[in-house]
Amino acid sequence: MMCFCYHRQITLTTGSKIAMKIVFTICLALTLSACGTVQKIQYSALEKAGIHKRDILVDRIEKTSKTQEETKKQFQSAYEELVSLVNIDGGGLEKKYKRMVKAVNASEEQAQELDDRIKSVNEVAGAIFEEWQQELKEYQSASLRRTSEANLNSTKQRYAVIYSKMQTSQQRVEPVLKVLQDNTLYLKHNLNARAVNSLSTEVLVIEDKVAILIQQMEASINESKNFIDAMKK
């Protein structure tokens, strides 16, 4: 009797996989649709209050630039904590290690914040371009429509540049974070002078990665500033 029941349970579970996938897909689609609807309602309410999507985009880009600046400083700080730990002479390993852990944890949080910021920028930019494209159909004047369409295309091109630089700067974060996380994990179980000294080569590896990260962050910040200036004009 028990074998029969067990067999029925396995059969039902296997047979339900497709149905479960379908239900999950439908739920996901409904969730995404609901999120899109909520965002449109929020934008509509803000526009009634005199805050347009254009203003929201500028604000989010400015906040993203600020987050990039903070991320750059935080990862530089975490790198310096690693260097300080490796170069330590004598005691105090535990204290230095705790400072490094704190710096790496802060770097992880900063990386997540940057990811969220960039997503929020792209979300409102997509809403602007979608609305702009739809409104082109409402023009009675062909010349005004062409001018507006040309402006849309040039704005899209400028935005594509800054978004690409944002993504590039974000991609530089992960390699640095992984090295920091690996070293922190290694020292968690090997906190002694020999283990610390063995990380000297790791410092050289991460040094170049941090330098590239900072370079990419600054390039993205500068490009964002140029885009904002153009939008405000």
N, C-alpha and C positions, 0 to 999 in steps of 0.2 A: 504493500500500500504506500509506503513511504517512497519507494523507488518511482512509482507511478506519478505521485504528486510532484516529486522532484523533476521528473522528465517534463511534465506539463509546464512547470515553472520556467525551465530552460527554453522550451518551445515558445512560450509566450514572450519571453524576453527577447529572443532572437527575432521573432516575427514583428515585434513592436519597434524595431530600430528605425525602419523606414518612416513609420508613422511619427515617431518621436522627432526625426529630422525635419519632417514636413511641418510639424507643430512649431518646432524651434525657429524654422525659417520664417513662418508666418508671424510669430511673435516678434522676431527681430525686425521684420519689415514694418509691422505696426508701431513698434517702438520708435524706429527711425522716422517714420511718417509723423508720429505724434510730436517728436522733438522738433521736426521741421515746422509743424503747425504752431507750436509754442513760440518758436523763434520769430515767426512771422507776426504773431500777435504782439510780442514784445517790441519788435521794430515799429509796428503800427502805432502802439501806445506812445513810444518815444518820439515818433515823428509828430504826433498830435501835440506833444509837449515842446516841439521845436528842436528836437534832437534828431538829426537825420543820420542815415546809415553811413554817409560820408564822414560825418563827425565821429561816429563810433569807430570807423576804420582807422582814422588818424589817431584817436585816443588809444586804440589797442596796439597800433604799431609803436607808438611812443612808450607804452608800458612794456612791450616786448623788448625794445631797445634798452630800457632800464634793466630788465631782467637779464638781458645778455651781458650788460656791464657788470651786474652783480655775480652772474655765473662765472665770468672771466676772473673776477677777483677771488671768488670762492675756490675755484680750482687752482689758482695760483697759490692761494693760502694752503690748500691741502698738499700741494706739491712741496711747499716749503716745510711743512710739518714732517713729511717723509725725509727730506734732506736733513733736517735737524735731528731726526731720530737716528739716521744712518751715521751721522757725523758725531754723535754723542760720545764722550770720552769718560768712562767711569760709570757711576750709578745713575739712577733717575730714569731707567728704561720704562718702568711702569707708568710714570707720570707722562712721559713723552708719548707713549703708546696710546694712552687715553685721549690725549689731545689730538692725535692723528685720527683715532676712531671718530671723535666728535667732528673733525673737519671732513672726513669722508661721508659721514651721515648727512652733514649739511650739504655736501656736494650732490648727493643723491636726491635730496629734496629740491635743490636748485635746478637740477636736470629735469625733474618732473614738472616743475613750474614753467620752465622754458618750453617744454613740449606742449603744455596746456595753452600757453600764450600764443604760440605759433599756430596751433589749431584754431584758436578763437579768431585770429587775424584772417586766416584763410576762409573761415566760415562766413564772416561778414562781407569779405571781398566777393565771395561767390554770390551772395545775396544781392549785392550792388550790381554786379555784372548781369545777373539774370534779369533783374528789374529793368535795367538800362536797355538790354536787348529787346525786351518785350515792349517797352515804350517807344521804340523806334517805329513800330507799326501804327502808332497813333498820330504821327505827323501828317499834316495835309500838304506841307511844303516839302518838295523833293530836295531842295537845296539845304534846308535846315536839317532834314533827315541825314543827308550825306555828311554834313558837318558834325552832327552829333555822333554818327557812326564812326567817323574818323577819330573823334575824341575818345570814344569808347575803346577803339582798337589800340590807340597810343597809350591809354591808361592801362589796358590789359598788359601791354608789352612792358611798361615800366614796372607794373606790379609783379610780373613774372620774374623780373630781374631780382627784386628785393626778396621775393619768396624763395627763390632758388638760393640766394645767399643765406637766408635764415636757415634753410634746410641743411646747407653745407656746414654752417657753424654748429648746428645741432648734431650733425653726424660726427663732428670732431670731439664732441663731449664723451661719447660712449667709449672710445678706445682709452681715453685718460681715466675714466671712471673704472673701467675693468681692471686696469693696472693697479689703481689705488685699492680697489676691493680685494684683489688677489693678495696684495702685500699685507693688507690688514688681516685677512683671514690666515695667512701664513704665520704672522707674528702672534696671532691669538694662541697658537699651540707651541710656538717656538720663540718665546720672548727671552732671548739670552744674547750675549755679546756676539757669539759666533753667527747666529742667525741674522742678526742685525747687519753685521759686516758683509754677509753674503748678498745683501740687497744693494750693494754699491752699483752693480751693473744695471739694476732696475731703475735707479735714479737717472742714469744716462738715457735709458729707453724712454722714460716718461718726460724727460726734459724737452726732447724734440716734439713730443706730442702736445705738451702744454704750450710750447711756442707757436705751433701751428694753430691750436685752438684759439689762442689770443689773437693771432693774425686774422683768422676767419671771423671771429666775433667783431673785431673792429671794422672789418670790411663791410659786414652786414649792417652794423650800426650806422656807418657813414652813408651807405646806400639808402637805408630807411629814412635818414634825415633828408636826403635829396628828394625822395618820393614825397615826404610830408610837405616840404617846401613847395613842391610843384602842385600838390593838392590844395594847399592853402591859397595859392595864387588863383 
